[in-house]
Amino acid sequence: MFPRKGASGEEVLEELERKTEEDLTFDSGRILGSMCTYPHPLAVEVVRRYIDRNLGDPGLHVGSQRVEKEAVDMLSNLLGLERGYGHIVSGGTEANILAVRAFRNLADVEKPELILPESAHFSFLKASEMLGVKLVWAKLKEDYSVDVRDVESKITDRTIGIVGIAGTTGLGVVDDIPSLSDLAIEHGLPLHVDAAFGGFVIPFAKELGYDIPDFDFRLKGVKSITIDPHKMGMVPIPAGGIIFREKKYLEAISILAPYLAGGRIWQATITGTRPGASALAVWAMIKHLGFEGYKEVVREAMELSRWFAGELKKIPGVYLIREPVLNIVSFGSERLEELEERLKNRGWGISAHRGYVRIVMMPHVKREHLEEFLRDLGEIAAGLNP
């Protein structure tokens, strides 16, 4: 019920503390199944200082608009493009929808179809419903990457684009983007790469020597990329990114907003009002950590994932789904539902995804947290499989 009289700030905060007591927190180390993390202190401070900035009306915040453009340029550079076009958006879901919208608007097709892997994120289902684009699902190979031959077999005169994944949600698998790029070029189609998770991992992991396929704008068929700074970029939620190779894709989804206080502008994002603080925090984190700083974050996460995968193999009753590609490790069990329930009862923030449990080595996850989890997992698995 809407209160007639207001309470003091202290009373409100005390009530919030009580109401959120059941929430798991990142600093507890018990959230192991999330692709988000506790944001970097600098990014938190940036958001606090610039919480009032609205990029939906950039005429009022000209400096913030310039900073967003610089952030987009730096992300484009990270992804192999000298100059890109895009925005800092609410997250990977919005970014993926914007890419599909751009492909649809630039295609002269009555019944548009988009080809994507069976491992694709659920955001494409939202895009399909919102935009009237039929999703055509391509099969996966034994290693859980998309079958490029199956993608090719599904191309028709109604196809408006192809999607590849660089860091699947469940397993962190990177599709054969080079082959998808060649295929897209051959058929004159745009390729969108969903690197919401992998975008802030793969460039650094590759420099560290990990064997991961190319995935970005260095491949000529790639026309757009989703990248989420609020994942491994350690920026507060919400902070996603959509980067286009060419300006025409951004123009294809821009709508005139004529009544804003800062003047008439063209908006390309789904949301009108947009938190400028998120874009400023992206800019600040890239400037603060730089490539070398992020490389060290990824080094720890990748090394931890390999160690954890090795430890899982020692536990009877559970099995590794596949060797990790990025900093995601997934395992299964013959009694998965019971295993998941008992782990959750012990306070672990995990979930069973398509028949397996996914553990994500985010910056807040430390070895001591995983050692405790492994002890619980071993005890529970032993009890379920005497």
N, C-alpha and C positions, 0 to 999 in steps of 0.2 A: 504494500500500500504506500502511496506517495505521502510522505510525512507532512503534517500541517506545520510543525515547527522544526527548525533545524537543530542539529546537535553540534557540540563543539568539535573542533578538529581532532582533539585528543580522543574523544569518545568514538569518532568515526574510525580513526586508525586502530584503536583497540578492538573494535568490532570486526574490522577487516582481518586483523591478526587471528582472531578466533575462527572466522569463516574460512580462512585459507590454511589452517593448521594441517589439513590432510594433504595439501599439495606437496609433491616431491620437488626438491630444489636441486639445481645443478651443482651447487657447491657441496652437497651431501655426497656426491659421487655415486648415487644410486640410480641416476637416470642413464641407462646404457643403450636405450633404443631410439634416441632422438637424434635428428640431424641438426638440431639447434644447440646452442651452448650459452653459458653465462657470458654476456658481452664484455669486451675489453673495457677497463676503467676509463680510458681516454674517450672511447666512443660514447660511454654513458654520460660523461661530462659534456661532450659536444651536444648531445640530445637535450640535456638539461638547460644548456645556455640558449639553444636555438629552437626551443620547443614550439614557438609561435610562428615559425616560418611556413608559408603555404606556397608550394610550387605549382599549385593549381591556379594561382593568380600571380605569375612571376613578375608582372609589371610593378608589383608592390615590393618585391624582393629581388631586385636586379642582380645583386651580388650573389645571392644564393643560387639563382639560375645559372650564373657563370660557373659557380663551384660544381653544380650538378654536371654541366657540360664537361668540366675538367675531369670529374670522376668517371664519366662515360668514356672519355678519351683514354684514361689510364686503364680502364677495364678492356677497352678495345685493343690497346697496346699489349696487355697481358695475353690476349687471345689472338695475337698475330696480325692485328690490323692497325695501320698507321692512323687512320681516322675512321671512326664508326659513328653511327646515328642511333640514338635510343634514349632511354630514361631509367632512372632508379624508380622501381615500382614496388608494389606491396609484397611480391614474392614470386616464386617460380610459377605458380598457377596463373597469375595475371600475365606474366611474361609469355608463357606458352600460348595463352589465349590470344594475345596480341600478335604473335607470329602467325597463328592460323588465320586470324582476321586479315592480316596483310596479304598472305598467300591467296586467300579467297577473293579479296577485293581487286587484286591485280590479274586474276584469272577470268577469262571470258567463258565460264562454264555454267550450265544451268543446274546440274546436279553434281556439285563438287565432291571429290573424294580425297582423303588424306591417307597415305600409307604409313603405318607406324608399327613398331615391334609390340609383341604381346607383353613385353616388360615395361611398356610406357606408363608414365604417371597418370593418375586418375584425372588430372586437370584437363587432359585432352577429351575426356568424356564430357566435361563441362563445356569445353569449346564446341564440341559437336552439337550439343543441345542448343547452345546460345546462337550459333552461327549457321546452323543448317548444313553442316559438313558431315558427310558420311565417313566413318572411320573404317579403314580396311586393315585388318590385323595381319601382320607377317609373323611367321613361325620363328621359334628360337632353335638354335643348334644345341648340341649336347653341352656346350660350355656356357649356355644361357645368353649368348650374344645373338643378335638378329641374323637370320638366314638371308643373305643378300640375294641369293637366287630366287627365293620366294618373294622378296620385295619386287624384283624385276618382273616376275610372272604376274604380278597384280597391277602393273601400270596399265592404264587405259587412257582414252581421250578425255576422261572426266577427272583424272588425277591432277590436283593442284599443287602437290608437294609431297616431300618425303621427310620423315622424322627419324633421327638417330639419337641414341642415349649415351651420354658420356658420364657414367656413374649411376647405374640403375638403383632405384630406391631399395630394393630388397637385398641385392648382392654386390652393388658397386661395380657391376660389369660395364666395360666400355665397348660399345659396338664397333664394328669395322667401318669407322667413319670414312677412311680413305676410299674404300670400295663404294660406299654409298655416295660419296662425292663424285666419283667417276660415273656412276650410274645416273646421278642427277644431271650432270653435264651432258651425257650422251642423249638423254631424253628431253633436255631443255626444261628441267624442273628445278625449283628451289629446294634446298636441303636445310631443315632446321635442326639444330643440335640442342637437346635438352641437357645442359651441363649445370643444372641448378646446384647439384652437389659437387660434381667433379671439376667445375670451373676454377674453384679455389684450392684444388688439390693437384690435378694432373700437371699443370705447368711446372710446379715445384718438384713433384715426384719424378718427372722425367729428367730434370736437371740433377736430381739425386741418383740417377742411374736406373730407375725402375723401368721395365720394359712395358710401356703402355702405348697403344696406337695414337697417332696424331688425331686431333679432333676439332681443330679450330679453323680460323679464317685463313690459315696457310694453305688449306685445301680450297681450291677455287669454287667448288660446288656449294660450299657452306655459305648460306645467305643470312642466317640469323642464329644467335646463340642466347640461351637463357643461362644466367649465372646469378647465384644468390649470395651476396655478402653477409646475410644474416645466418649463414651456416658456418663454414670454415673461415669466413672472413671476420667473424667475431664482432659483427655490427648488431646493435639492438634490432629486434623485430619492430616494424616491418622494413625489410631492405632487400628487394630482389633487383634483378637487372635484365633488361632486354637490349641486345645490341644487334643492329642491322648493318650489313655490309654497305648497302646503298641507300641514299636518302629517299628514293622512291617508295620504299617499303614503309617508312615512317609517314610519308605524305599520304599514303593510301589509307591510313587509319586515323588521320587527323580531322577533327571536327571543329568548326568555328564556335568559340564561346564569346559572344559579342557584348555581354553586359558586365564584365568584371571591373572591379574598382581600378585595377591597374591597366585597363584598356582591352581592346579586342585581341584575342590570341587564338591560336590553333592548338587544340589539345589532342594528343594521341593516346593517352592512357585511358584505362577503363574508369578509374576514379577521377573525379573532378578535383576536389580538394585533396592535396597530397602533402604529406609531412616533409617539409624541406630539411628538417633536422636529420632525417634518415640519409639523405644524399650528402649532407655535410659530414655525417659520421663515416660514410663510405670513403669520402675524400680524405678525411683525417686519418683513418686507419691505414690506408695505402701509403700516405705520406709518412706516417709514423713508423710502420714496420718495414715498408719497402719489400722488394723481392727476397732479399736475404732473410729478413725477419719471418716472413711467411714460410720460407723454405725450412726454417728451423721448426716451426710449428708442425709442418707436414712431416718432417723427418721423425719427430717423436711419435706422431700418430701412426705412421706407416710401420715403424719398428715395433710399436706396441701391438699392432694388428698381427704381424707375423709371429711374434712371441705367443700371443693369445691363441692363435690358430694351432700352434704346436702343442700348447697345453691342453686344448680341447681333445686332441687325438688320444690323450692318455686316459680319458674318462670313459669307462665302459658304459654303454647304454645311450651314448650320443655320438653323432657323426658329423663331420664337416661337409657342408653342401658342396663347396668348391674352394680351392685355394684363393685367398683374397687378392683382388686386383688393386683396390684402393684401401682406405682405412675402414672397411666394413667387413665383419666376419659373421657368417651365418651358419647355424648348425641345426640339425634335426634330431628326432627321436621317434621310436615306435610308439611312445606314449606321450606325444608332444603336448596335448591339451592339459593333461594332469601335471606335466612338468612345468608348463607355463603358469598354471594356477598356483602351484606351490612356491614357485619363485616369486610371484607377485605377493603371495601371503607373507613372504619374508621381507617385503618392502622394496623389491627390485622393479624399476621402471623399464619393462621390456614388453614386447608383443610378438605374437606368432604371425608371420606374414607368409601367406601362400605355402604353408606347411613347414615353416622353419622359424627359428628365433634369430633376429638380427641384432648384432651388437655393433655400435658405431663408436669408433675411437675419436670422439670430439676432444677439444682442448681441455675440457673439465674432467675427462676420464683419465685417471692415473693408474699405475700398475698396482698399487695397494688396493684400489677399489676392485680391480679385476681379480686379484688374488682372493679377496673375500668372496666375490661372486663364484669363482671356481670351486671354493670349498663348499659353498651351499649347493652348487650344481652337482658336485660329486656325491654329496650326502643324499640328495633327493634322487638322483639317478640310481644310486645303489639300492635305495629303498623301493624304487619302482621296478628294478630289474635284479631281484635277489639271485 
